[in-house]
Amino acid sequence: MRPAIGPVLVALVLVAVLAPTASSQGLLPQLPTSAPAAAPASARADAYGRQTPAGTVMGFLSAATGGDWARTVKYLDTSLSEPNAEQLARELKVLLDRGLTADLLSLVSRTPEGERGERVGKDHELVGSIDTQTGKLDILLVRVQYDVQPPYWLFAPETLRGVAAAYEEYEPSFIEAWLPKSLVQGYGERYRLWSWVVMAAAGVVGLILAALLSRLLRLVVFLALGRAPAGLSFASVKGLLRPAYWLIFSATLQVMSGYLLTLRQRYLGGRLATLLVITSAMWLGVTFLATTIGRWVGTLERRGTTERIALVRLTGRLLQTAAVVVGVLILLGAIGINLTPVLAGLGVGGIAVALASQKTLENLFGGMMVIGDSPIRIGNFCRVGTMTGTVEDIGLRSTRIRTLARTIISIPNADLASQSIENFATRDKLLFNPVFSLRYETTVAQLRVVLAEFRALLDRHQRIESSSVRVRLLRFAPSGLEVEIFAYVTVTDYDEFLAVQEDLLLRLMDAIETSGTALAFPSQSLYFTRDQRVDREQPGKP
């Protein structure tokens, strides 16, 4: 994967966060869950989305953020008049913004039955606790049902009774202390506007801090590479700095989101930061793999081991694909998508692909074994089965060999891995082993002279391994006296060996002529005879 994919991934994260995933609750994204239960049809009939604890909390926050206080009353289990109930909703919104952390929202149940804890009773759900001077104020939800309507969740009366006292003693947040009092009093339209201004300012501060930290990181990397091994330059790792910048920005945004004014904004900021961290880490991993594979391929090219390049590149692509798949799965899980059916689909699809491409995978793994074991390399002269030629290419599916007839033979790697391979290019020396015949008219003295001359000639030759020299009368052949020469020529190039062999054979012919004998010609003796007829009537007479 190319490093340019980073901005695309960041854009996808923004779309995933800002998409209207919960239109009935405004812009607030849905909460993640590990195993959401399917709600019955009657439970999905509530117009305010109160069928689950999470729906009640998100619906209340969305209505309060939009200033629809008449709607917020629908989420309270209270008998107060509408004006008093709306004021209670305002005070509850302030307490939630100031006293709860955004992490608690991810723990609120999305099942209609809720998740009853040990601290709460039947049909109750604990959202979180707010510290006050008189103790903790538990934010509880209660499941109620009136007449024939389906059951739904509301903020419990025991929580609402303590809201007024907690609201009086709760101090403004750190950011609110720096804002003009005229902007934060009443928590009306101007406060909502300034809360978004504060959120935008936090993003700008995060960008500035990330830019400063990334420049510091750039300087540290530049100075560290001055002591790095040869071949590792600043240009080779420069591509890692951009995803590192976004990773730093994501971490900075995560910290800055804790200072936002409202719980909903803190939740959105933390959620965006989490998704950006995942995306940046995936981008950084893919870029790091691309950089590492590129340097590895360059090293292989300099060493001349080009047959391993295909395997290295394939390994790099597989690792990059795996990094993207894992990152996408983590990203989907972070935005609340149940991964169980996704993983099941991937498993079934993987089995189908494996069965359909069985032969291709067999050749692929065969190519990996050939490249990894390196019985042959590109340019080697070898014999594979009955075929002899020069290896021209080792691919992931097949290996191409150019024969002595100048034709190309493609051998599937699965077949190549199962055959015996004779590699002539790996020889450290070549064998000189001629066998020739001297005619039978050769005397013993002449034969001794020939053998001695042969041994002396081979011992003096600078290309012959003297310890391996052997010259012997081998046998009485039908056409003459066979003499065998056995010696290793200390060359690896076959053309050079042919030149040495030619020189030795010419000198051997001179030695034979000097000794007074000659090479034997293939001959055959024929004997003719005439048999006499035997007279059967008179035994003993022809």
C-alpha angles and dihedrals in degrees: 000000000000120000089238088079090080099084089047091054092048090051090051090052091053090050091048092051099041098039114112095253092156106034093170089058098043120238096336109117121232118267119253119250135184099216115003115198120229110251118225119249093254091053092055092056097084110111094209097053093244096137091104132036090243091052091053095050094044093044092051093048093046093050092045093048090052092049094244095140093164088062093047090062089066088069095055126086095217139125095209121126117267097260092047092044091052091051089049089052090052092052092046090051090054092049092049091049094048103033108036129069122225091240091070092064091066089058098054111111121251095194119102091234094050126214110281113211129201092256097055131060134233116315091009130120126196113219097176144295132265120210115234134168091260095046138278122334108213114215100220133180123205128203111229137176127196123196111314095336118118116260118266140174128258136173104275122249092235089060095044091052091063098044097087095053093044091048092055094055100037112107125219118268123261093263094044091057089066095048123087112268090233088066098050101040114104095004092242134144095307091052092051090050093050092047089061090046089054090049091051090047090051089054092050091049089049091053092049094048091046091051092051094046093046091052089051089050090049090054092048092050092048092052093043092053089060087075095036123115120275114280095033106106135168090252091058093058099033091098090064093062097072097057087041088057092054090046090053090047091051092052091046091049090051090057095043093050089067090068097054119120103237133048091231092054092047089052092049092046094048091046092050091047092051093051091046090051091053093046094045092048090051091048091048092049093050092047092048091052091048091050093046094047091048092053091045092052090049090052091050091050091052091049092048095238092130095153090073094055094082091052092047092049092047090050090050093051092048092050092047091049090048090050091051093046093049091046093050092049091051089047092051091049091050093055091051104262116146106240097195096089090039092055091043090053091049090051094051091044091049092053091049092049092047092052093046094049099037095129092044091052090047090055091044094055090041088056090050090053093047092048094042096045092040100206086158135017136199109285095024120134107225147152119237110187104309095340123095126189149100122298109240102173140003108204133177093258106028144002121234121216125187109216128214087261087061094246125132120238119192113205118191109240092233089060093041092054091054097049131083111255124203110199112197093183093069095062114121092199138004129238121243104198115153121165117200138168131235118205119261091245087073111114124224091250092052090048092052090051092050093050093047092048091050093051093047092048093052094044092054096047112104093213095054123090099232095202091062098050115124125167115176142161098247109187148322100268123194092255102035150315109317118217122189126205119198121183140133120239110215097225130099101197111090095212090054089048091054090054092051091046092051091051092049094049092051091050091048090054089052090052092051092050091047092053091058098246133096143215115278120248118220103264140171129200119222122198120201123198139165119225121209122235117244118227106225094195094058110036114213094027124098 
